[in-house]
Amino acid sequence: MNPDTLAMAFVGLYYETFDKSRADLGSLYRQGSMLTFEGVKKKGVEAIVAKLTSLPFQQCQHNVSTIDCQPSGAGGILVFVSGSLQLPGEQYPLKFSEMFHLLGIPQGSFYVLNDIFRLNYA
Amino acid sequence: MNPDTLAMAFVGLYYETFDKSRADLGSLYRQGSMLTFEGVKKKGVEAIVAKLTSLPFQQCQHNVSTIDCQPSGAGGILVFVSGSLQLPGEQYPLKFSEMFHLLGIPQGSFYVLNDIFRLNYA
C-alpha cells in the first residue's frame, strides 16, 4: 500500500472509531505509544485510552479537511491532518490539527507511535 | 538540551528567520529533507528554499500559540506548532499549524528532516 493510501485509510479508520466507539482506539496504540492531547502527555495504551475516553463529551464528529503524508526517517509514515470537530451543544465546529507517526508491524498492519492533537482556537 | 527546550529554541529560530530573511532557512535543511507546504511536496535544500522564497508575499509575521514535542522513534524529536500568520494587506491573521521532525547531527546541532505546513482556514 503506498503511503498516501495508507494515510487516508488510517485517518478514515481513526476518526470513525473515535466518533463511534472511542474505547476501541486502544487497538491502534502500543505500550510505547505517546499522545499529547491539548498539551497533556500520556504514554502507553491504557493511559492513552483513559485520556481519550475521559474527554468531557460523549458524542463528536470529526470532519477531515486535509491529509498530508511523508515517509519518516524511522520507517513508517508521518501523517498530518487538519479538520473540524463538531461537539454536542456547540453551534460551530472547532478547528483542529493532529499529527501521527505510524509504524508498520510484521503482520502488515501498523500502529500509532506518536500522536499530537491541538484545537486551533479563533 | 532537553527536547522541550530544543523545540522552543528551534521554533523561535525558525520563524524569526522565516520572517526576517527567508532565504537563510536553507541552513536548517539537508538534501534528504522534505517539505509539504499547503499540499505541495518538495525535497532537498534547493527545492525547499525555492518554494519558501517564492511564496506570494514578501513580509510576514508568525505568532506561535502552542509548541508540542515528542521524542521520535527515529531519534530526534517531533515538534508540532500552532499559531497565526499575519500577511501584509490582510486584516486578520491566518491560523496555521506545522510539524517538524528534527534530527541531531554529530556536531551537536540539528536539521529538519520532515516539515509539513497547513493553513487552517475558517
gemmi code that builds the backbone of each chain (N, CA, C; Angstrom):
import gemmi

chains = {
    "A": [
        ("MET", (0.868, -1.201, 0.000), (0.000, 0.000, 0.000), (0.896, 1.239, 0.000)),
        ("ASN", (0.659, 2.182, -0.894), (1.531, 3.358, -0.896), (1.187, 4.265, 0.294)),
        ("PRO", (2.127, 5.123, 0.684), (1.944, 5.911, 1.913), (0.683, 6.770, 1.916)),
        ("ASP", (0.380, 7.410, 0.793), (-0.808, 8.264, 0.773), (-2.085, 7.446, 0.964)),
        ("THR", (-2.111, 6.282, 0.353), (-3.288, 5.410, 0.509), (-3.411, 4.928, 1.948)),
        ("LEU", (-2.274, 4.546, 2.527), (-2.284, 4.115, 3.934), (-2.732, 5.257, 4.849)),
        ("ALA", (-2.204, 6.464, 4.579), (-2.571, 7.617, 5.414), (-4.073, 7.868, 5.353)),
        ("MET", (-4.642, 7.837, 4.150), (-6.077, 8.075, 4.011), (-6.885, 6.988, 4.707)),
        ("ALA", (-6.447, 5.746, 4.556), (-7.175, 4.645, 5.183), (-7.104, 4.757, 6.707)),
        ("PHE", (-5.914, 5.085, 7.201), (-5.754, 5.224, 8.652), (-6.626, 6.351, 9.197)),
        ("VAL", (-6.582, 7.499, 8.542), (-7.330, 8.660, 9.038), (-8.832, 8.359, 9.048)),
        ("GLY", (-9.302, 7.707, 8.008), (-10.715, 7.325, 7.973), (-11.070, 6.399, 9.130)),
        ("LEU", (-10.222, 5.395, 9.342), (-10.453, 4.430, 10.420), (-10.378, 5.100, 11.788)),
        ("TYR", (-9.364, 5.954, 11.964), (-9.133, 6.544, 13.281), (-10.327, 7.386, 13.726)),
        ("TYR", (-10.779, 8.295, 12.865), (-11.842, 9.208, 13.302), (-13.209, 8.531, 13.312)),
        ("GLU", (-13.397, 7.536, 12.465), (-14.649, 6.781, 12.532), (-14.730, 6.057, 13.879)),
        ("THR", (-13.593, 5.459, 14.278), (-13.561, 4.770, 15.576), (-13.724, 5.769, 16.714)),
        ("PHE", (-13.037, 6.910, 16.603), (-13.123, 7.945, 17.641), (-14.568, 8.377, 17.831)),
        ("ASP", (-15.265, 8.581, 16.748), (-16.617, 9.144, 16.825), (-17.666, 8.102, 17.209)),
        ("LYS", (-17.377, 6.813, 16.960), (-18.403, 5.794, 17.180), (-18.156, 4.934, 18.412)),
        ("SER", (-16.898, 4.615, 18.686), (-16.611, 3.734, 19.834), (-15.180, 4.009, 20.289)),
        ("ARG", (-15.044, 5.124, 21.006), (-13.723, 5.676, 21.304), (-12.806, 4.700, 22.034)),
        ("ALA", (-13.400, 3.856, 22.889), (-12.576, 2.919, 23.668), (-11.838, 1.948, 22.758)),
        ("ASP", (-12.355, 1.725, 21.558), (-11.716, 0.787, 20.636), (-10.450, 1.354, 20.000)),
        ("LEU", (-10.159, 2.636, 20.233), (-8.923, 3.216, 19.687), (-7.686, 2.534, 20.261)),
        ("GLY", (-7.833, 1.878, 21.400), (-6.696, 1.213, 22.022), (-5.975, 0.242, 21.099)),
        ("SER", (-6.713, -0.357, 20.178), (-6.094, -1.331, 19.271), (-5.114, -0.675, 18.301)),
        ("LEU", (-5.139, 0.645, 18.207), (-4.242, 1.343, 17.279), (-2.950, 1.812, 17.950)),
        ("TYR", (-2.847, 1.654, 19.274), (-1.653, 2.082, 20.001), (-0.912, 0.862, 20.557)),
        ("ARG", (0.349, 1.087, 21.006), (1.136, 0.066, 21.685), (1.672, 0.652, 22.991)),
        ("GLN", (2.410, -0.166, 23.746), (2.882, 0.317, 25.054), (3.832, 1.510, 24.941)),
        ("GLY", (4.577, 1.601, 23.838), (5.496, 2.723, 23.677), (4.865, 3.948, 23.056)),
        ("SER", (3.583, 3.882, 22.758), (2.918, 4.993, 22.064), (2.792, 6.215, 22.954)),
        ("MET", (2.872, 7.385, 22.333), (2.744, 8.653, 23.045), (1.605, 9.470, 22.462)),
        ("LEU", (0.830, 10.067, 23.350), (-0.222, 11.006, 22.956), (-0.003, 12.320, 23.686)),
        ("THR", (-0.022, 13.420, 22.945), (-0.092, 14.741, 23.570), (-1.403, 15.371, 23.101)),
        ("PHE", (-2.343, 15.484, 24.037), (-3.688, 15.973, 23.696), (-3.888, 17.324, 24.365)),
        ("GLU", (-3.921, 18.389, 23.572), (-4.046, 19.734, 24.132), (-3.004, 19.979, 25.228)),
        ("GLY", (-1.791, 19.493, 24.953), (-0.677, 19.752, 25.854), (-0.503, 18.745, 26.978)),
        ("VAL", (-1.457, 17.836, 27.128), (-1.373, 16.814, 28.184), (-0.738, 15.555, 27.599)),
        ("LYS", (0.349, 15.097, 28.231), (1.110, 13.974, 27.702), (0.722, 12.662, 28.365)),
        ("LYS", (0.495, 11.637, 27.542), (0.192, 10.293, 28.020), (1.044, 9.297, 27.264)),
        ("LYS", (1.388, 8.192, 27.927), (2.191, 7.164, 27.272), (1.630, 5.796, 27.569)),
        ("GLY", (1.522, 4.964, 26.528), (1.044, 3.606, 26.697), (-0.450, 3.499, 26.420)),
        ("VAL", (-0.874, 2.303, 26.038), (-2.261, 2.104, 25.595), (-3.266, 2.517, 26.663)),
        ("GLU", (-3.036, 2.047, 27.892), (-4.065, 2.287, 28.918), (-4.218, 3.765, 29.239)),
        ("ALA", (-3.080, 4.460, 29.375), (-3.148, 5.882, 29.703), (-3.768, 6.677, 28.555)),
        ("ILE", (-3.449, 6.273, 27.333), (-3.993, 6.986, 26.173), (-5.505, 6.769, 26.067)),
        ("VAL", (-5.927, 5.518, 26.211), (-7.371, 5.241, 26.119), (-8.117, 5.913, 27.272)),
        ("ALA", (-7.503, 5.902, 28.465), (-8.144, 6.560, 29.607), (-8.332, 8.048, 29.329)),
        ("LYS", (-7.329, 8.670, 28.708), (-7.443, 10.092, 28.378), (-8.541, 10.331, 27.338)),
        ("LEU", (-8.505, 9.540, 26.284), (-9.457, 9.782, 25.186), (-10.896, 9.500, 25.611)),
        ("THR", (-11.081, 8.503, 26.469), (-12.448, 8.171, 26.872), (-12.952, 9.068, 28.003)),
        ("SER", (-12.052, 9.850, 28.598), (-12.477, 10.746, 29.682), (-12.688, 12.181, 29.207)),
        ("LEU", (-12.573, 12.415, 27.911), (-12.809, 13.775, 27.412), (-14.240, 14.187, 27.727)),
        ("PRO", (-14.454, 15.473, 27.981), (-15.754, 15.900, 28.540), (-16.872, 16.023, 27.501)),
        ("PHE", (-16.939, 15.050, 26.616), (-18.077, 14.984, 25.703), (-18.235, 13.520, 25.293)),
        ("GLN", (-19.473, 13.119, 25.072), (-19.726, 11.729, 24.687), (-19.744, 11.567, 23.183)),
        ("GLN", (-20.385, 12.492, 22.522), (-20.515, 12.372, 21.075), (-19.687, 13.437, 20.385)),
        ("CYS", (-19.179, 13.106, 19.242), (-18.465, 14.100, 18.454), (-18.424, 13.637, 17.003)),
        ("GLN", (-18.068, 14.573, 16.149), (-17.993, 14.259, 14.722), (-16.787, 14.981, 14.137)),
        ("HIS", (-15.774, 14.233, 13.752), (-14.609, 14.817, 13.077), (-14.895, 14.942, 11.579)),
        ("ASN", (-14.598, 16.089, 11.044), (-14.648, 16.267, 9.595), (-13.253, 16.643, 9.108)),
        ("VAL", (-12.672, 15.796, 8.297), (-11.288, 15.976, 7.857), (-11.244, 16.886, 6.634)),
        ("SER", (-10.379, 17.902, 6.698), (-10.202, 18.820, 5.566), (-9.005, 18.440, 4.711)),
        ("THR", (-7.867, 18.185, 5.348), (-6.647, 17.853, 4.600), (-5.908, 16.707, 5.278)),
        ("ILE", (-5.233, 15.905, 4.458), (-4.356, 14.834, 4.941), (-3.042, 14.945, 4.182)),
        ("ASP", (-1.943, 15.163, 4.919), (-0.618, 15.182, 4.297), (0.196, 14.041, 4.879)),
        ("CYS", (1.122, 13.536, 4.111), (1.876, 12.344, 4.487), (3.302, 12.459, 3.979)),
        ("GLN", (4.263, 12.065, 4.809), (5.657, 11.962, 4.382), (6.243, 10.682, 4.968)),
        ("PRO", (7.201, 10.051, 4.273), (7.921, 8.943, 4.889), (8.748, 9.460, 6.059)),
        ("SER", (8.824, 8.662, 7.115), (9.637, 9.048, 8.277), (11.022, 8.426, 8.171)),
        ("GLY", (12.015, 9.142, 8.681), (13.362, 8.585, 8.743), (13.436, 7.348, 9.618)),
        ("ALA", (12.439, 7.147, 10.459), (12.382, 5.999, 11.368), (11.671, 4.811, 10.743)),
        ("GLY", (11.336, 4.901, 9.473), (10.417, 3.940, 8.892), (9.009, 4.379, 9.214)),
        ("GLY", (8.051, 3.820, 8.537), (6.681, 4.249, 8.740), (6.440, 5.612, 8.117)),
        ("ILE", (5.339, 6.201, 8.447), (4.956, 7.468, 7.820), (4.472, 8.472, 8.868)),
        ("LEU", (4.684, 9.738, 8.514), (4.138, 10.846, 9.279), (2.864, 11.297, 8.586)),
        ("VAL", (1.804, 11.448, 9.369), (0.503, 11.856, 8.825), (0.063, 13.107, 9.551)),
        ("PHE", (-0.337, 14.104, 8.787), (-0.708, 15.404, 9.342), (-2.125, 15.720, 8.856)),
        ("VAL", (-3.019, 15.963, 9.799), (-4.438, 16.118, 9.488), (-4.914, 17.486, 9.948)),
        ("SER", (-5.723, 18.157, 9.130), (-6.453, 19.322, 9.621), (-7.930, 19.089, 9.366)),
        ("GLY", (-8.767, 19.694, 10.219), (-10.188, 19.474, 10.046), (-10.975, 20.205, 11.118)),
        ("SER", (-12.207, 19.783, 11.283), (-13.052, 20.406, 12.297), (-13.767, 19.331, 13.101)),
        ("LEU", (-14.139, 19.721, 14.296), (-14.702, 18.802, 15.277), (-16.009, 19.402, 15.775)),
        ("GLN", (-17.090, 18.677, 15.506), (-18.398, 19.140, 15.953), (-18.738, 18.471, 17.275)),
        ("LEU", (-18.977, 19.304, 18.279), (-19.329, 18.765, 19.600), (-20.790, 19.062, 19.905)),
        ("PRO", (-21.430, 18.210, 20.719), (-22.844, 18.431, 21.044), (-23.030, 19.748, 21.789)),
        ("GLY", (-24.023, 20.501, 21.391), (-24.324, 21.751, 22.070), (-23.500, 22.922, 21.584)),
        ("GLU", (-22.540, 22.667, 20.720), (-21.730, 23.759, 20.158), (-22.323, 24.150, 18.802)),
        ("GLN", (-22.523, 25.474, 18.637), (-23.124, 25.919, 17.379), (-22.162, 25.742, 16.216)),
        ("TYR", (-20.884, 26.023, 16.474), (-19.895, 25.969, 15.405), (-18.879, 24.866, 15.683)),
        ("PRO", (-18.413, 24.219, 14.638), (-17.356, 23.230, 14.850), (-16.051, 23.914, 15.252)),
        ("LEU", (-15.212, 23.183, 15.979), (-13.885, 23.646, 16.372), (-12.878, 23.121, 15.354)),
        ("LYS", (-11.963, 23.983, 14.960), (-10.920, 23.502, 14.060), (-9.847, 22.778, 14.870)),
        ("PHE", (-9.288, 21.748, 14.268), (-8.203, 21.022, 14.930), (-7.136, 20.653, 13.914)),
        ("SER", (-5.962, 20.324, 14.436), (-4.946, 19.660, 13.622), (-4.304, 18.580, 14.489)),
        ("GLU", (-3.812, 17.555, 13.820), (-3.289, 16.395, 14.539), (-2.235, 15.710, 13.685)),
        ("MET", (-1.187, 15.265, 14.335), (-0.165, 14.507, 13.606), (0.023, 13.134, 14.226)),
        ("PHE", (0.365, 12.180, 13.380), (0.630, 10.808, 13.796), (1.929, 10.320, 13.166)),
        ("HIS", (2.698, 9.555, 13.919), (3.735, 8.733, 13.305), (3.251, 7.300, 13.368)),
        ("LEU", (3.010, 6.713, 12.190), (2.555, 5.329, 12.093), (3.734, 4.426, 11.789)),
        ("LEU", (3.846, 3.351, 12.541), (4.895, 2.357, 12.286), (4.246, 1.049, 11.856)),
        ("GLY", (4.854, 0.410, 10.862), (4.364, -0.885, 10.414), (4.758, -1.977, 11.386)),
        ("ILE", (3.990, -3.060, 11.397), (4.354, -4.242, 12.178), (4.421, -5.408, 11.203)),
        ("PRO", (5.167, -6.467, 11.567), (5.444, -7.525, 10.592), (4.196, -8.125, 9.948)),
        ("GLN", (3.104, -8.167, 10.679), (1.892, -8.774, 10.119), (1.274, -7.938, 8.996)),
        ("GLY", (1.877, -6.791, 8.693), (1.366, -5.989, 7.586), (0.470, -4.870, 8.049)),
        ("SER", (0.215, -4.825, 9.340), (-0.607, -3.761, 9.882), (0.311, -2.643, 10.393)),
        ("PHE", (-0.190, -1.772, 11.223), (0.595, -0.639, 11.709), (-0.003, -0.180, 13.025)),
        ("TYR", (0.748, 0.674, 13.725), (0.217, 1.264, 14.948), (0.712, 2.693, 15.064)),
        ("VAL", (0.134, 3.431, 16.009), (0.461, 4.835, 16.238), (1.568, 4.906, 17.290)),
        ("LEU", (2.733, 5.397, 16.893), (3.814, 5.609, 17.857), (3.702, 7.001, 18.478)),
        ("ASN", (3.455, 8.008, 17.655), (3.338, 9.394, 18.128), (2.012, 9.981, 17.679)),
        ("ASP", (1.404, 10.749, 18.575), (0.099, 11.370, 18.284), (0.067, 12.702, 19.025)),
        ("ILE", (-0.068, 13.787, 18.281), (-0.169, 15.126, 18.900), (-1.404, 15.819, 18.336)),
        ("PHE", (-2.282, 16.250, 19.255), (-3.559, 16.864, 18.865), (-3.646, 18.273, 19.431)),
        ("ARG", (-4.128, 19.185, 18.627), (-4.396, 20.544, 19.096), (-5.658, 21.098, 18.443)),
        ("LEU", (-6.467, 21.750, 19.250), (-7.521, 22.599, 18.711), (-6.883, 23.894, 18.244)),
        ("ASN", (-7.442, 24.483, 17.190), (-6.962, 25.773, 16.688), (-8.028, 26.807, 16.992)),
        ("TYR", (-7.874, 27.436, 18.142), (-8.893, 28.367, 18.576), (-8.883, 29.636, 17.728)),
        ("ALA", (-10.042, 30.268, 17.658), (-10.140, 31.524, 16.912), (-9.371, 32.622, 17.656)),
    ],
    "B": [
        ("MET", (20.657, 19.353, 25.967), (19.427, 20.184, 25.934), (18.214, 19.252, 25.921)),
        ("ASN", (17.270, 19.476, 26.817), (16.118, 18.573, 26.804), (15.213, 18.888, 25.597)),
        ("PRO", (14.387, 17.905, 25.215), (13.611, 18.055, 23.982), (12.715, 19.294, 23.958)),
        ("ASP", (12.060, 19.596, 25.075), (11.173, 20.764, 25.075), (11.953, 22.059, 24.880)),
        ("THR", (13.130, 22.134, 25.504), (13.958, 23.327, 25.352), (14.441, 23.456, 23.909)),
        ("LEU", (14.875, 22.327, 23.349), (15.309, 22.338, 21.946), (14.161, 22.751, 21.029)),
        ("ALA", (12.979, 22.196, 21.276), (11.828, 22.519, 20.432), (11.523, 24.018, 20.478)),
        ("MET", (11.531, 24.578, 21.676), (11.240, 26.015, 21.798), (12.313, 26.856, 21.106)),
        ("ALA", (13.582, 26.461, 21.293), (14.659, 27.208, 20.657), (14.555, 27.114, 19.137)),
        ("PHE", (14.282, 25.924, 18.645), (14.157, 25.749, 17.197), (13.011, 26.581, 16.636)),
        ("VAL", (11.856, 26.506, 17.274), (10.680, 27.217, 16.760), (10.944, 28.730, 16.730)),
        ("GLY", (11.572, 29.241, 17.777), (11.919, 30.656, 17.785), (12.840, 31.028, 16.636)),
        ("LEU", (13.882, 30.211, 16.463), (14.841, 30.458, 15.382), (14.185, 30.349, 14.011)),
        ("TYR", (13.381, 29.307, 13.836), (12.799, 29.047, 12.516), (11.920, 30.212, 12.050)),
        ("TYR", (11.008, 30.656, 12.911), (10.069, 31.686, 12.450), (10.705, 33.070, 12.434)),
        ("GLU", (11.674, 33.300, 13.288), (12.394, 34.573, 13.206), (13.136, 34.658, 11.866)),
        ("THR", (13.767, 33.545, 11.499), (14.458, 33.516, 10.205), (13.463, 33.641, 9.060)),
        ("PHE", (12.351, 32.927, 9.170), (11.331, 32.975, 8.122), (10.863, 34.406, 7.914)),
        ("ASP", (10.628, 35.112, 8.993), (10.027, 36.444, 8.893), (11.040, 37.515, 8.512)),
        ("LYS", (12.338, 37.269, 8.775), (13.341, 38.313, 8.542), (14.214, 38.072, 7.322)),
        ("SER", (14.572, 36.836, 7.066), (15.465, 36.549, 5.930), (15.235, 35.112, 5.484)),
        ("ARG", (14.134, 34.947, 4.758), (13.612, 33.609, 4.470), (14.624, 32.705, 3.758)),
        ("ALA", (15.441, 33.303, 2.897), (16.408, 32.502, 2.134), (17.394, 31.791, 3.058)),
        ("ASP", (17.608, 32.323, 4.240), (18.550, 31.708, 5.181), (18.007, 30.432, 5.823)),
        ("LEU", (16.736, 30.122, 5.575), (16.190, 28.874, 6.131), (16.908, 27.649, 5.571)),
        ("GLY", (17.565, 27.806, 4.446), (18.273, 26.685, 3.835), (19.256, 26.005, 4.773)),
        ("SER", (19.809, 26.748, 5.685), (20.795, 26.168, 6.601), (20.161, 25.175, 7.570)),
        ("LEU", (18.835, 25.166, 7.667), (18.149, 24.258, 8.603), (17.722, 22.946, 7.946)),
        ("TYR", (17.900, 22.845, 6.614), (17.507, 21.627, 5.898), (18.749, 20.913, 5.359)),
        ("ARG", (18.573, 19.632, 4.923), (19.623, 18.875, 4.262), (19.062, 18.312, 2.951)),
        ("GLN", (19.890, 17.587, 2.238), (19.430, 17.103, 0.922), (18.270, 16.115, 1.037)),
        ("GLY", (18.190, 15.390, 2.146), (17.094, 14.443, 2.286), (15.840, 15.028, 2.902)),
        ("SER", (15.884, 16.327, 3.184), (14.746, 16.960, 3.864), (13.521, 17.034, 2.954)),
        ("MET", (12.360, 16.959, 3.571), (11.094, 17.040, 2.837), (10.232, 18.158, 3.400)),
        ("LEU", (9.624, 18.903, 2.502), (8.656, 19.941, 2.882), (7.351, 19.673, 2.147)),
        ("THR", (6.246, 19.677, 2.871), (4.930, 19.709, 2.223), (4.256, 20.990, 2.677)),
        ("PHE", (4.119, 21.930, 1.754), (3.595, 23.257, 2.070), (2.246, 23.413, 1.386)),
        ("GLU", (1.193, 23.437, 2.171), (-0.161, 23.519, 1.621), (-0.380, 22.453, 0.534)),
        ("GLY", (0.131, 21.259, 0.808), (-0.088, 20.133, -0.092), (0.928, 19.982, -1.203)),
        ("VAL", (1.828, 20.959, -1.363), (2.854, 20.899, -2.410), (4.126, 20.298, -1.826)),
        ("LYS", (4.618, 19.218, -2.437), (5.754, 18.482, -1.886), (7.067, 18.898, -2.537)),
        ("LYS", (8.075, 19.166, -1.716), (9.421, 19.498, -2.192), (10.427, 18.670, -1.412)),
        ("LYS", (11.548, 18.352, -2.051), (12.593, 17.572, -1.386), (13.957, 18.175, -1.674)),
        ("GLY", (14.776, 18.314, -0.633), (16.124, 18.836, -0.794), (16.182, 20.330, -0.531)),
        ("VAL", (17.358, 20.797, -0.120), (17.510, 22.185, 0.304), (17.084, 23.173, -0.786)),
        ("GLU", (17.588, 22.962, -2.000), (17.323, 23.950, -3.051), (15.837, 24.051, -3.372)),
        ("ALA", (15.185, 22.909, -3.511), (13.761, 22.932, -3.858), (12.938, 23.536, -2.716)),
        ("ILE", (13.338, 23.252, -1.489), (12.598, 23.777, -0.336), (12.765, 25.301, -0.245)),
        ("VAL", (14.007, 25.764, -0.378), (14.238, 27.209, -0.299), (13.554, 27.926, -1.466)),
        ("ALA", (13.601, 27.311, -2.643), (12.929, 27.924, -3.801), (11.430, 28.070, -3.537)),
        ("LYS", (10.851, 27.063, -2.919), (9.423, 27.124, -2.604), (9.145, 28.222, -1.579)),
        ("LEU", (9.925, 28.241, -0.508), (9.641, 29.184, 0.579), (9.880, 30.636, 0.142)),
        ("THR", (10.880, 30.848, -0.693), (11.179, 32.224, -1.118), (10.283, 32.678, -2.263)),
        ("SER", (9.524, 31.757, -2.845), (8.631, 32.159, -3.943), (7.193, 32.334, -3.485)),
        ("LEU", (6.944, 32.234, -2.197), (5.575, 32.437, -1.713), (5.132, 33.855, -2.054)),
        ("PRO", (3.856, 34.043, -2.325), (3.385, 35.316, -2.886), (3.230, 36.427, -1.855)),
        ("PHE", (4.198, 36.547, -0.963), (4.224, 37.689, -0.041), (5.678, 37.885, 0.369)),
        ("GLN", (6.042, 39.130, 0.577), (7.422, 39.415, 0.971), (7.565, 39.458, 2.482)),
        ("GLN", (6.637, 40.102, 3.139), (6.725, 40.243, 4.583), (5.680, 39.380, 5.252)),
        ("CYS", (6.026, 38.889, 6.425), (5.045, 38.135, 7.202), (5.489, 38.117, 8.650)),
        ("GLN", (4.561, 37.751, 9.504), (4.853, 37.692, 10.938), (4.161, 36.468, 11.513)),
        ("HIS", (4.950, 35.486, 11.926), (4.383, 34.315, 12.599), (4.238, 34.607, 14.092)),
        ("ASN", (3.089, 34.279, 14.640), (2.890, 34.330, 16.085), (2.539, 32.929, 16.567)),
        ("VAL", (3.402, 32.387, 17.401), (3.253, 30.997, 17.837), (2.326, 30.930, 19.045)),
        ("SER", (1.335, 30.055, 18.989), (0.412, 29.864, 20.122), (0.819, 28.676, 20.982)),
        ("THR", (1.126, 27.544, 20.349), (1.466, 26.335, 21.105), (2.641, 25.617, 20.452)),
        ("ILE", (3.448, 24.971, 21.277), (4.547, 24.123, 20.814), (4.459, 22.812, 21.586)),
        ("ASP", (4.293, 21.713, 20.869), (4.301, 20.385, 21.494), (5.459, 19.593, 20.928)),
        ("CYS", (5.989, 18.684, 21.730), (7.195, 17.961, 21.356), (7.129, 16.533, 21.873)),
        ("GLN", (7.553, 15.585, 21.053), (7.695, 14.197, 21.491), (8.994, 13.630, 20.929)),
        ("PRO", (9.636, 12.696, 21.629), (10.764, 12.002, 21.025), (10.281, 11.150, 19.860)),
        ("SER", (11.092, 11.089, 18.810), (10.736, 10.265, 17.655), (11.391, 8.904, 17.763)),
        ("GLY", (10.705, 7.888, 17.272), (11.297, 6.556, 17.219), (12.531, 6.512, 16.341)),
        ("ALA", (12.700, 7.499, 15.485), (13.855, 7.576, 14.583), (15.009, 8.308, 15.230)),
        ("GLY", (14.911, 8.665, 16.506), (15.855, 9.617, 17.067), (15.371, 11.005, 16.728)),
        ("GLY", (15.924, 11.974, 17.417), (15.461, 13.339, 17.197), (14.094, 13.540, 17.821)),
        ("ILE", (13.471, 14.630, 17.471), (12.198, 14.970, 18.093), (11.177, 15.413, 17.044)),
        ("LEU", (9.919, 15.184, 17.384), (8.799, 15.695, 16.601), (8.298, 16.963, 17.282)),
        ("VAL", (8.141, 18.020, 16.488), (7.694, 19.310, 17.013), (6.425, 19.703, 16.267)),
        ("PHE", (5.430, 20.097, 17.027), (4.125, 20.426, 16.452), (3.766, 21.842, 16.914)),
        ("VAL", (3.506, 22.716, 15.973), (3.305, 24.136, 16.269), (1.922, 24.563, 15.794)),
        ("SER", (1.237, 25.374, 16.601), (0.064, 26.073, 16.079), (0.257, 27.560, 16.334)),
        ("GLY", (-0.348, 28.364, 15.481), (-0.188, 29.803, 15.625), (-0.932, 30.548, 14.550)),
        ("SER", (-0.550, 31.801, 14.377), (-1.188, 32.615, 13.349), (-0.117, 33.343, 12.543)),
        ("LEU", (-0.508, 33.691, 11.336), (0.402, 34.273, 10.361), (-0.225, 35.571, 9.845)),
        ("GLN", (0.465, 36.662, 10.108), (-0.041, 37.966, 9.652), (0.635, 38.310, 8.331)),
        ("LEU", (-0.187, 38.518, 7.312), (0.353, 38.865, 5.994), (0.014, 40.316, 5.676)),
        ("PRO", (0.857, 40.963, 4.873), (0.601, 42.359, 4.541), (-0.714, 42.510, 3.771)),
        ("GLY", (-1.487, 43.484, 4.161), (-2.746, 43.748, 3.458), (-3.905, 42.898, 3.939)),
        ("GLU", (-3.625, 41.963, 4.835), (-4.707, 41.131, 5.386), (-5.135, 41.712, 6.731)),
        ("GLN", (-6.439, 41.894, 6.889), (-6.920, 42.482, 8.135), (-6.730, 41.531, 9.312)),
        ("TYR", (-6.983, 40.262, 9.051), (-6.907, 39.278, 10.130), (-5.774, 38.287, 9.873)),
        ("PRO", (-5.119, 37.838, 10.932), (-4.100, 36.804, 10.737), (-4.737, 35.482, 10.340)),
        ("LEU", (-3.971, 34.672, 9.627), (-4.397, 33.334, 9.238), (-3.860, 32.332, 10.259)),
        ("LYS", (-4.699, 31.412, 10.666), (-4.198, 30.378, 11.572), (-3.434, 29.321, 10.782)),
        ("PHE", (-2.385, 28.798, 11.400), (-1.633, 27.731, 10.740), (-1.255, 26.674, 11.765)),
        ("SER", (-0.896, 25.508, 11.256), (-0.209, 24.527, 12.079), (0.893, 23.910, 11.239)),
        ("GLU", (1.936, 23.452, 11.912), (3.117, 22.954, 11.206), (3.803, 21.919, 12.078)),
        ("MET", (4.296, 20.873, 11.446), (5.072, 19.880, 12.187), (6.457, 19.720, 11.582)),
        ("PHE", (7.408, 19.392, 12.448), (8.789, 19.161, 12.040), (9.303, 17.878, 12.700)),
        ("HIS", (10.089, 17.124, 11.956), (10.932, 16.116, 12.592), (12.363, 16.646, 12.530)),
        ("LEU", (12.937, 16.906, 13.703), (14.313, 17.402, 13.816), (15.240, 16.247, 14.147)),
        ("LEU", (16.332, 16.162, 13.402), (17.342, 15.146, 13.668), (18.628, 15.814, 14.107)),
        ("GLY", (19.278, 15.238, 15.104), (20.560, 15.760, 15.555), (21.672, 15.404, 14.589)),
        ("ILE", (22.722, 16.185, 14.585), (23.924, 15.860, 13.829), (25.086, 15.829, 14.821)),
        ("PRO", (26.171, 15.111, 14.474), (27.238, 14.868, 15.463), (27.797, 16.143, 16.098)),
        ("GLN", (27.802, 17.235, 15.374), (28.353, 18.477, 15.918), (27.488, 19.071, 17.026)),
        ("GLY", (26.364, 18.439, 17.318), (25.536, 18.933, 18.406), (24.394, 19.801, 17.930)),
        ("SER", (24.360, 20.035, 16.645), (23.270, 20.821, 16.094), (22.183, 19.865, 15.578)),
        ("PHE", (21.298, 20.341, 14.742), (20.199, 19.517, 14.255), (19.738, 20.086, 12.913)),
        ("TYR", (18.930, 19.312, 12.219), (18.338, 19.812, 10.972), (16.920, 19.279, 10.851)),
        ("VAL", (16.180, 19.851, 9.903), (14.785, 19.478, 9.672), (14.742, 18.359, 8.636)),
        ("LEU", (14.277, 17.181, 9.043), (14.102, 16.096, 8.081), (12.715, 16.167, 7.447)),
        ("ASN", (11.703, 16.385, 8.262), (10.317, 16.462, 7.765), (9.686, 17.773, 8.196)),
        ("ASP", (8.912, 18.353, 7.299), (8.256, 19.639, 7.563), (6.931, 19.634, 6.799)),
        ("ILE", (5.833, 19.747, 7.543), (4.514, 19.807, 6.907), (3.779, 21.029, 7.445)),
        ("PHE", (3.340, 21.894, 6.528), (2.686, 23.154, 6.887), (1.278, 23.202, 6.299)),
        ("ARG", (0.336, 23.663, 7.114), (-1.022, 23.893, 6.615), (-1.613, 25.151, 7.245)),
        ("LEU", (-2.269, 25.941, 6.450), (-3.166, 26.971, 6.963), (-4.454, 26.296, 7.420)),
        ("ASN", (-5.060, 26.834, 8.479), (-6.340, 26.322, 8.962), (-7.404, 27.348, 8.651)),
        ("TYR", (-8.000, 27.205, 7.507), (-8.982, 28.200, 7.072), (-10.235, 28.146, 7.928)),
        ("ALA", (-10.884, 29.278, 7.991), (-12.141, 29.345, 8.729), (-13.213, 28.570, 7.964)),
    ],
}
model = gemmi.Model(1)
for chain_id, residues in chains.items():
    chain = gemmi.Chain(chain_id)
    for i, (resn, *xyz) in enumerate(residues, 1):
        res = gemmi.Residue()
        res.name, res.seqid = resn, gemmi.SeqId(i, " ")
        for name, pos in zip(("N", "CA", "C"), xyz):
            atom = gemmi.Atom()
            atom.name, atom.element = name, gemmi.Element(name[0])
            atom.pos, atom.b_iso = gemmi.Position(*pos), 0.0
            res.add_atom(atom)
        chain.add_residue(res)
    model.add_chain(chain)
structure = gemmi.Structure()
structure.add_model(model)
structure.setup_entities()
